[in-house]
Amino acid sequence: MTRLTHAGENKIAKEVAKTVSVPKVMPIYMSSVFSFDDVSTLDAVYDGTAKGYVYSRMANPGYDAVQEVLATAEQSDDALVFSSGMAAIITTIISQVKTGDHIISSPVLYGGVYDYLKNELPRFGVEVTFVDFNHDNIEKYLKPNTKVIYTETISNPLMEVEDLPAIAEVAHAHGCKFIVDNTFATPAVAQPLKWGADIVVYSATKYLGGHSDFIGGAVMSNKENMEHIHRFFTLYGSIMSPFDAWLLARSMRTLELRMKQHSENALKVAKFFENHPKIERVYYPGLDSSPYRARAEKLFIEGRCGGMLSADIAG
Ligand SMILES: Cc1ncc(COP(=O)(O)O)c(C=O)c1O
């Protein structure tokens, strides 16, 4: 019975690797650790002279597969997947700052990220200034130790569309990294890297995942930034499970179709609410009445504005 512990593992995996066919859909590699015939082969993988996987906190074929899909969608050099959007965002921010540094952020953010910036980072000696990017001048708040400017493409919950190229210009003139949460837009609506963002972060739990069946996060950027963030990814260990990576890759195949339909549906709902007696105000950048309509037209793909809208109820 002791043989059962290893029967059907390595031998079959090696035989499959030698076949001339490949599965149409990427398999799920539910393996925390990978095995090697000898220590010198393991060493070769560690020192980068051979391609292989060692331990799934560092890399897994399923992450590589979904990361390729994500990088293709975002037109970035590379991508990384995380156990949640918060994990992706916090790991990315931590990778860019140290005690004594300063961050400028929009105050209109997903609540968890706002809480982290306002209450957690100061505990580690990182100062955060919240600036209304649409009504104030960011440059006034820049300091010599400002390292990061942070915002969302479409802000949660007021649906403001940020002027990404203008913010990027300020960030780069001062040597700061511009990090954009593109969760509400997705790469089927906006691609912030094209508009000057350095790093794009996501809650993949929302539209990228699209089926409400897992929690996940993603980060996309150029090679240099991704290599830097990868160190923190393996160190902090907030990795996505191989099964969730598989679900995310599946979901990404239909992202554009879904976002087109979400955008159409949301515009119809927004127009309906705009004329509803019980609604005081509707926030949706696709509406002609939105102060962000022209900016959305310029920055967003085919005028799509995504599926999120908000409203003030009368009374
Ligand atoms: C815009 C935005 N960013 C980040 C997050 C955090 O993502 P997660 O819940 O996957 O950790 C959320 C969650 O609602 C969000 O709406």
The ligand as an SDF file (V2000), in Angstrom:
LIG
                    3D

 16 16  0  0  0  0  0  0  0  0999 V2000
  -12.6000   49.1370   -7.4660 C   0  0  0  0  0  0  0  0  0  0  0  0
  -12.2280   48.0210   -6.5380 C   0  0  0  0  0  0  0  0  0  0  0  0
  -10.9260   47.7830   -6.2980 N   0  0  0  0  0  0  0  0  0  0  0  0
  -10.5390   46.7990   -5.4560 C   0  0  0  0  0  0  0  0  0  0  0  0
  -11.4650   46.0040   -4.7960 C   0  0  0  0  0  0  0  0  0  0  0  0
  -10.9880   44.9250   -3.8690 C   0  0  0  0  0  0  0  0  0  0  0  0
  -11.0460   43.6910   -4.5120 O   0  0  0  0  0  0  0  0  0  0  0  0
  -11.2970   42.2720   -3.7980 P   0  0  0  0  0  0  0  0  0  0  0  0
  -12.6450   42.3130   -3.1540 O   0  0  0  0  0  0  0  0  0  0  0  0
  -11.1940   41.2860   -4.9170 O   0  0  0  0  0  0  0  0  0  0  0  0
  -10.2060   42.1070   -2.7900 O   0  0  0  0  0  0  0  0  0  0  0  0
  -12.8310   46.2040   -5.0330 C   0  0  0  0  0  0  0  0  0  0  0  0
  -13.8210   45.3590   -4.3490 C   0  0  0  0  0  0  0  0  0  0  0  0
  -15.0210   45.5930   -4.3710 O   0  0  0  0  0  0  0  0  0  0  0  0
  -13.2250   47.2510   -5.9230 C   0  0  0  0  0  0  0  0  0  0  0  0
  -14.5190   47.5170   -6.1780 O   0  0  0  0  0  0  0  0  0  0  0  0
  1  2  1  0
  2  3  1  0
  2 15  2  0
  3  4  2  0
  4  5  1  0
  5  6  1  0
  5 12  2  0
  6  7  1  0
  7  8  1  0
  8  9  2  0
  8 10  1  0
  8 11  1  0
 12 13  1  0
 12 15  1  0
 13 14  2  0
 15 16  1  0
M  END
$$$$
